[in-house]
């Protein structure tokens, strides 16, 4: 039943992905510090959990924009600093970053899976964003993190000024997601996680499955892949009937940038998104967004699902910084 549950949720949110080292520093230096924010798991419930993240400020010019970085399913904040660091690239460009651990991951609270409400991922980050509304806010997600970002823009439009959605599209490769669900096990069944004492609502990709699902081999850094395999991060994929619904996208009123790897097995392919070029990707996304979203798209050549962990990452980071400067 748990495997079926993860399959259904994974297909819905378009974002079951891997894990990194929980709680290690996403960046170092005088401009970075750990921030912990008390949150409730859903509206009307007690504030008895926390979201933990790393806040890093620019060393030079500050453009007055904070990018809140939301990792994909099974990732913690370290997704944004492995390999070529996204955090450092944005800080150099003049943007503050807050890379967080979603509820249930990293150093954020890991409550029993039964305590997750359908909207816990969205509602907990909504509470975090209140801390940043003295400045402009861009949500930057990967995979499930992109889905969460969209739902925040739909349900809490005053929280955000722009969205950068990576590793997600409006027309994913559904057959691939169905196959992916079969590769998930409970955290207690994973040899590196059995000692954590997590209940069986926490799932994780089985050992050895990462390369085939999330990387494009020719641009994969094998050292990063080995570290990825050695540090799985379990996650809870709670189900919400409308979670991730692309029909809601037309309610998004802020600028949106969609970024997908050309060889993302979960997003691209026949009957799914055309990732052969940025123009083709944009044409496929346009019907799902209102003109007020000022939609743009980038298809990153020779790249898979976990875009930041490929050797190609430095080629598209400047494009995201430039988009932020122009649209936010």
C-alpha positions as CSV (number, residue, x, y, z in Angstrom):
1,X,0.0,0.0,0.0
2,X,2.8,2.4,0.8
3,X,4.5,1.8,-2.6
4,X,1.1,2.5,-4.3
5,X,0.7,5.6,-2.2
6,X,4.1,7.0,-3.4
7,X,3.3,6.1,-7.0
8,X,0.1,8.1,-6.9
9,X,1.6,11.1,-5.2
10,X,4.6,11.1,-7.4
11,X,2.5,11.1,-10.5
12,X,0.5,14.0,-9.1
13,X,3.3,16.3,-8.0
14,X,5.7,15.5,-10.8
15,X,8.6,15.4,-8.4
16,X,9.9,12.3,-6.6
17,X,13.7,12.8,-6.4
18,X,16.7,11.9,-4.4
19,X,18.4,12.9,-1.2
20,X,21.5,14.7,0.0
21,X,23.4,15.0,3.2
22,X,20.9,16.2,5.9
23,X,21.8,19.4,7.6
24,X,25.2,20.0,6.2
25,X,26.0,23.6,5.4
26,X,24.7,24.8,2.1
27,X,27.3,27.6,2.0
28,X,30.0,29.0,4.3
29,X,31.3,32.4,5.1
30,X,30.3,35.6,7.0
31,X,27.3,36.2,4.7
32,X,25.5,32.9,5.6
33,X,23.7,31.8,8.7
34,X,21.2,29.1,9.8
35,X,17.6,30.2,10.3
36,X,14.9,28.2,12.0
37,X,11.3,29.3,11.7
38,X,8.4,27.8,13.8
39,X,5.5,26.6,11.7
40,X,2.2,24.7,12.1
41,X,1.6,21.7,9.9
42,X,-1.7,23.2,8.7
43,X,-4.1,26.0,9.4
44,X,-5.6,25.9,12.9
45,X,-3.0,23.4,14.3
46,X,-0.4,24.3,16.9
47,X,2.9,25.8,16.0
48,X,4.9,22.7,17.0
49,X,7.3,22.2,14.0
50,X,10.1,24.1,12.4
51,X,11.5,24.8,9.0
52,X,15.3,25.1,8.9
53,X,17.3,26.8,6.2
54,X,20.5,28.7,5.3
55,X,20.3,32.4,4.6
56,X,23.1,33.8,2.5
57,X,23.5,37.5,1.6
58,X,25.5,39.0,-1.3
59,X,29.0,40.0,-0.5
60,X,28.7,43.2,-2.7
61,X,25.7,44.9,-4.2
62,X,22.4,43.8,-2.8
63,X,19.5,44.0,-5.4
64,X,16.8,43.8,-2.7
65,X,15.5,40.4,-3.9
66,X,15.6,37.2,-2.0
67,X,15.4,33.9,-3.8
68,X,13.7,31.2,-1.6
69,X,15.1,27.8,-2.8
70,X,12.8,24.8,-2.5
71,X,14.4,21.4,-3.2
72,X,12.6,18.5,-4.8
73,X,11.2,15.4,-3.2
74,X,13.9,13.6,-1.2
75,X,16.3,16.5,-1.4
76,X,17.3,18.9,1.4
77,X,18.9,22.4,1.1
78,X,22.2,21.0,-0.2
79,X,20.8,20.5,-3.7
80,X,21.5,24.2,-4.2
81,X,25.2,24.0,-3.3
82,X,26.5,20.7,-4.7
83,X,28.7,20.8,-7.7
84,X,28.6,24.3,-9.1
85,X,26.8,26.2,-6.3
86,X,23.6,27.9,-7.3
87,X,23.7,29.8,-3.9
88,X,27.2,31.2,-4.6
89,X,26.2,32.1,-8.2
90,X,23.1,34.1,-7.1
91,X,25.0,35.8,-4.2
92,X,27.6,37.0,-6.6
93,X,24.8,38.3,-8.8
94,X,23.5,40.4,-5.9
95,X,20.7,38.2,-4.7
96,X,20.0,37.0,-1.2
97,X,19.2,33.2,-1.0
98,X,17.3,31.2,1.6
99,X,17.8,27.5,0.9
100,X,15.4,25.6,3.1
101,X,14.7,22.0,4.1
102,X,11.1,21.2,3.4
103,X,9.1,19.8,6.3
104,X,10.2,16.1,6.9
105,X,13.7,16.6,5.5
106,X,17.1,17.8,6.5
107,X,17.2,19.7,9.8
108,X,13.5,20.7,9.6
109,X,11.1,18.8,11.8
110,X,10.4,15.1,10.8
111,X,7.1,14.4,12.5
112,X,5.2,11.2,12.1
113,X,3.9,10.8,8.5
114,X,0.3,10.7,9.9
115,X,0.7,14.3,11.0
116,X,1.1,15.6,7.4
117,X,-2.0,17.3,6.0
118,X,-2.5,17.4,2.3
119,X,-1.3,21.0,2.2
120,X,1.5,20.7,4.8
121,X,4.3,21.3,2.3
122,X,2.6,24.4,0.9
123,X,1.3,25.8,4.2
124,X,4.6,25.5,6.1
125,X,6.5,27.4,3.4
126,X,3.8,30.0,3.3
127,X,4.5,30.7,6.9
128,X,8.3,31.0,6.1
129,X,7.6,33.5,3.4
130,X,6.0,36.0,5.8
131,X,9.5,36.6,7.1
132,X,10.7,37.9,3.8
133,X,7.9,40.2,2.6
134,X,9.8,43.4,3.4
135,X,11.6,42.7,0.1
136,X,10.8,41.1,-3.3
137,X,10.6,37.3,-3.2
138,X,11.3,34.8,-6.0
139,X,10.5,31.1,-5.4
140,X,13.0,28.8,-7.1
141,X,12.0,25.2,-7.1
142,X,13.2,21.9,-8.5
143,X,10.7,19.2,-9.3
144,X,8.4,18.8,-6.3
145,X,9.8,22.1,-5.1
146,X,8.5,23.7,-8.3
147,X,5.1,22.2,-7.7
148,X,5.0,23.6,-4.2
149,X,6.1,27.0,-5.6
150,X,3.2,27.1,-8.1
151,X,0.7,26.2,-5.4
152,X,1.9,29.0,-3.2
153,X,1.5,31.4,-6.1
154,X,-2.0,30.1,-6.6
155,X,-3.2,30.0,-3.0
156,X,-1.1,32.8,-1.5
157,X,-0.5,35.2,-4.3
158,X,0.7,38.0,-2.0
159,X,3.7,35.8,-0.9
160,X,5.7,36.0,-4.2
161,X,6.8,38.3,-7.0
162,X,8.1,35.6,-9.4
163,X,8.6,31.9,-10.0
164,X,11.6,29.9,-11.4
165,X,10.3,26.4,-12.0
166,X,13.1,23.8,-12.8
167,X,12.6,20.1,-13.4
168,X,8.8,20.4,-13.9
169,X,6.4,21.1,-16.8
170,X,2.7,21.1,-17.5
171,X,2.9,17.9,-19.6
172,X,5.3,15.5,-17.9
173,X,6.1,12.0,-19.0
174,X,3.4,10.1,-17.1
175,X,4.5,6.5,-18.0
176,X,8.0,7.4,-16.7
177,X,6.5,8.5,-13.4
178,X,4.5,5.3,-13.1
179,X,7.8,3.3,-13.6
180,X,9.6,5.5,-11.1
181,X,7.0,4.8,-8.3
182,X,8.1,1.1,-8.4
183,X,11.6,2.1,-7.4
184,X,10.6,3.5,-4.1
185,X,11.0,1.7,-0.8
186,X,10.3,2.6,2.8
187,X,13.0,4.4,4.7
188,X,13.3,1.4,7.1
189,X,14.1,-0.8,4.1
190,X,17.0,1.3,2.9
191,X,20.3,0.0,4.3
192,X,21.6,3.6,5.0
193,X,18.4,4.8,6.7
194,X,17.2,1.9,8.8
195,X,18.6,3.4,12.0
196,X,16.7,6.7,11.8
197,X,13.5,5.2,13.3
198,X,11.2,6.8,10.6
199,X,7.8,5.3,10.1
200,X,6.8,3.6,6.8
201,X,5.2,6.8,5.5
202,X,8.7,8.0,4.7
203,X,9.8,6.8,1.3
204,X,13.1,6.9,-0.5
205,X,14.5,5.8,-3.9
206,X,16.1,2.4,-3.8
207,X,19.9,2.2,-4.0
208,X,21.4,2.4,-7.4
209,X,18.4,3.9,-9.2
210,X,19.6,7.6,-9.4
211,X,21.7,7.6,-12.5
212,X,19.0,6.1,-14.7
213,X,16.2,8.4,-13.5
214,X,17.7,11.7,-12.8
215,X,21.0,12.2,-14.6
216,X,22.1,12.5,-18.2
217,X,25.2,10.3,-18.3
218,X,27.6,12.3,-20.6
219,X,27.4,15.4,-18.3
220,X,27.2,13.6,-15.0
221,X,29.9,14.3,-12.4
222,X,30.6,10.8,-11.1
223,X,31.8,12.2,-7.8
224,X,28.5,14.0,-7.3
225,X,26.6,10.9,-8.3
226,X,28.5,8.8,-5.7
227,X,27.8,11.3,-3.0
228,X,24.2,11.3,-4.0
229,X,23.9,7.6,-3.7
230,X,25.7,7.5,-0.4
231,X,23.4,10.1,1.2
232,X,19.7,9.3,0.6
233,X,17.1,11.7,2.2
234,X,13.7,10.2,3.0
235,X,10.5,12.2,2.4
236,X,6.8,12.2,2.9
237,X,4.6,12.6,-0.2
238,X,1.2,13.6,1.2
239,X,-1.6,13.5,-1.3
240,X,-3.8,16.5,-2.2
241,X,-6.5,16.2,-4.9
242,X,-5.5,19.5,-6.4
243,X,-1.8,19.5,-5.6
244,X,0.1,20.4,-8.7
245,X,-3.0,20.8,-10.9
246,X,-1.9,22.6,-14.0
247,X,-5.5,23.9,-14.5
248,X,-4.8,26.2,-11.6
249,X,-1.8,27.8,-13.3
250,X,-4.0,30.4,-15.0
251,X,-4.5,32.0,-11.6
252,X,-0.7,32.8,-11.4
253,X,-0.2,36.5,-11.9
254,X,3.6,36.9,-11.4
255,X,6.3,36.3,-14.0
256,X,7.2,32.6,-14.5
257,X,10.4,31.0,-15.9
258,X,10.2,27.3,-16.7
259,X,13.6,25.5,-16.9
260,X,13.9,21.8,-18.0
261,X,16.8,19.6,-19.0
262,X,16.8,18.5,-22.6
263,X,17.1,14.8,-21.4
264,X,14.8,14.9,-18.4
265,X,13.4,11.4,-18.5
266,X,10.4,12.4,-16.3
267,X,9.4,15.5,-18.2
268,X,10.4,15.0,-21.9
269,X,9.5,12.6,-24.6
270,X,6.8,11.5,-27.1
271,X,3.4,12.5,-25.7
272,X,5.1,14.7,-23.0
273,X,7.0,17.9,-23.2
274,X,9.1,18.8,-26.2
275,X,12.4,19.7,-24.7
276,X,14.3,19.9,-28.0
277,X,14.6,23.7,-27.7
278,X,13.6,26.6,-25.5
279,X,11.1,27.7,-28.2
280,X,9.5,24.3,-28.3
281,X,9.3,24.1,-24.5
282,X,7.7,27.6,-24.3
283,X,5.1,26.7,-27.0
284,X,4.1,23.7,-25.0
285,X,3.7,25.6,-21.8
286,X,1.9,28.7,-23.0
287,X,-1.6,27.2,-23.1
288,X,-1.4,26.5,-19.3
289,X,-0.6,30.1,-18.2
290,X,-2.4,33.4,-18.4
291,X,-0.7,36.3,-20.2
292,X,-0.1,38.0,-16.9
293,X,2.4,35.3,-16.0
294,X,4.8,36.7,-18.7
295,X,5.9,33.1,-19.3
296,X,9.4,32.3,-20.5
297,X,11.2,28.9,-20.8
298,X,14.7,27.5,-21.1
299,X,15.6,24.0,-22.3
300,X,19.1,23.2,-21.0
301,X,21.0,21.1,-23.5
302,X,22.7,17.8,-22.4
303,X,21.0,17.8,-18.9
304,X,18.7,15.6,-16.9
305,X,16.2,16.0,-14.1
306,X,18.5,17.2,-11.3
307,X,19.8,20.2,-13.3
308,X,22.1,21.7,-10.7
309,X,24.0,18.4,-10.3
310,X,25.2,18.3,-13.9
311,X,28.3,19.8,-15.3
312,X,26.1,22.0,-17.5
313,X,24.8,24.0,-14.5
314,X,27.2,27.0,-14.9
315,X,25.8,27.6,-18.4
316,X,22.3,28.4,-17.3
317,X,22.8,30.0,-13.9
318,X,23.6,33.4,-15.5
319,X,20.4,33.2,-17.5
320,X,18.3,32.8,-14.3
321,X,20.1,35.7,-12.7
322,X,19.5,37.9,-15.8
323,X,15.8,36.8,-15.8
324,X,15.5,37.8,-12.1
325,X,17.0,41.2,-12.8
326,X,14.7,41.9,-15.7
327,X,11.4,40.6,-14.4
328,X,11.5,41.2,-10.6
